[in-house]
């Protein structure tokens, strides 16, 4: 599904803008995007549309601006996935088929925990590890994240839950599993996911440095609310693997641009092409390595998605990236409808 593009510049220092009409976009249809957002997506705080490598549309709402960072919730998972890929590329992790418990030798697994001992990194990446949560398509998952933030040891809590119910291979969305991946990164690289990302991912593609947010407590607002800044961590210093990073829409677009270009950035391979391809391979669950996969009317898209409508959407056939930040609300409108009707409809050609 990925394509090779010839780029005449890279947005490491800044995004270059281009008249949408010059890029082959329908100006009249694109003009409907702003009123659509104001009428139907009141929680949206920022949007960047990049087409053919140029920023074609950028708009901010609710008093926000281009330098403001936003908690993008589960978009964090796709960044964690990228970091696992880089760790494998650099030899820190051997493969996605390594057993999860092998990274935590101090953890004592019960004699009957056969399922738990068989869980691999691949299971965590694809949300097919057995966890005792019920996934409801379109309705979310009943996962006690509020209970997680009250634990002294989030990793032990996740390992304790692992393998209790379900069967390996069945889709079971679980944020605690993504946090285990972050802990694996720390154990194999000697750095937190935030530190590893700053060195191997964010810095090379020009993303803003992500500070380590020193929380006053692990209260609800610190861990999930408006107080969240930088990239938070658990009580033992592991960056949250499934949520907890704050980004600007421009930097989200940079991350999407890296994937759209097969992991390559200005003649440097930041993430291997093999990892990108494996991460985005369509399957029956429509979920890759912590990326949502979508196919409609012959158009393939992959999305990093977070609560409230936070999203990075990449559409390779159209050389298109849409980065959206939004307040986290309980019943957000479908963000794909905005992308499809407000943006994709304006893209005339590749």
Secondary structure, 3 states (H helix, E strand, C coil): CCCCCCCCCCCCCCCCECCCCCCCECHHHHCHHHHHHHHHCCCEEEEEEEECCEEEEEEECCCCCCCCCEECCCHHHHHHHHHHHHHHHCCCCCCCCCEHHHHCCCCCCCCCCHHHHHCEHHHHHCCCCCCCCCEECCCEECCCHHHHCCCCCHHHHHHHHCCCCCCCCCCCCCHHHHHHHHHHHHHHHCCCHHHHHHHHHHCCCCCCCCCECCCCCCCHHHHHCCCCCCECECCCCCECCCCCEEECHHHHHHHHHHHHCCCEECCEECCCHHHHHHHCCCCCCCECCCCEEEEECCEEEEEEEEHHHEEEEEEHHHCEEEEEEECCCCCCCCHHHHHHHHHHHHECCC
